[in-house]
Amino acid sequence: MELLNTLYVTLPESYLHLDNHTLRLEMGKETKLRIPLHHLSSVVCFGNVTVSLPLMHRLADDGITLVLLDRNGRFKARLEGAVSGNVLLRQTQFRAANNAEITLSIARNCVAGKIRNCRQVLLRGAREAKNENDKTSLTRYALDLAAALRALPKANDLDKLRGFEGEAARQYFSAVNHLIREDIRKSFQMDGRTRRPPRDRINALLSFVYSLLMNDCRSAVEAAGLDPQIGFLHAVRPGRAALALDLMEEFRVFADRLVLSLINRTQIKSKDFDEREGGAVLLDGDARKTVLVAYQERKQENLSHSLLSAPVPLGLLPHLQARLLARTLRGDVADYLPFLVR
């Protein structure tokens, strides 16, 4: 499936290889797809997909990113060519990450953007609620998030800030069931956020869409010339794109809204999931295609940005915010301002 210069390979047992200047996808001995390489900016593979070594070399040479995800969308690896970017900007980033005051300021604004945007989702849900109980519950949780926002200035170190963020996230996910249509709510109950593995259908959808969003945020950070491994809110760990996770926080609500829309419009149904022994719940192959199409369509929707006069596609917002963060690190602007949902 080719969407916006990205090839998503979701068919299990697919084989990708190089055919002159073309990528060829085969199943068994049958060719399913041919795409000229100059049409592609990235290739994203889900699950058990084989990629030939000559194709990997050619993708790296041509600056085409290869991303490997597991069948549920969890990030596994990323192959790309030589690292580009401004070395002076990265040096500035490293110094800022070692400055406790700067780190706390950027991290606090990332958390504030996330909580504020989550609160907007709940307030919108309360306005559209069909029954009084849902409206009351969503309003109460929105008030809890408002209190969390007011408490953020009291966080004078990262541990306290992360504690506030974790409690706000718990309150937010406690409210999600009230955003599901009553007639299908029984099939899409959520008991808090669970990840590895997801334990219910909503968590399975969230994990899948968050993986797509994470890949976009990492691309945005790298395109801005920043090091995705060196973050401010998220601790540095080997193999962890901490800065991309920082940037992702303010955009998680777009993933949440997409998941809620897919469920409430019955584009995704309870039968679209595989339930495994041990309690893991995974999205099946056909449903993944539905989500991918919806995700790419959502990225083309235009939104207003407080710093720009013209609306911009949602898919470009991580790139704009990554560049705003770069300007903050350079000292061109005083504070990093997260994107706020209206």
Secondary structure, DSSP 8 states (H G I E B T S, - for coil): -EETTEEEE-STTEEEEEETTEEEEEETTEEEEEEEGGG-SEEEEESSEEE-HHHHHHHHHTT-EEEEE-TT--EEEEE-SS--S-HHHHHHHHHHHT-HHHHHHHHHHHHHHHHHHHHHHHHHHHHH-SSHHHHHHHHHHHHHHHHHHHHGGG--SHHHHHHHHHHHHHHHHHHGGGGS-GGGGGGG---S---SS--SHHHHHHHHHHHHHHHHHHHHHHHTT--TT--SSS---TT--HHHHHHHGGGHHHHHHHHHHHHHTTSS-GGGEEE-TTS-EEE-HHHHHHHHHHHHHHHTSEE--TT-SS-EEGGGHHHHHHHHHHHHHHTSSSS-------
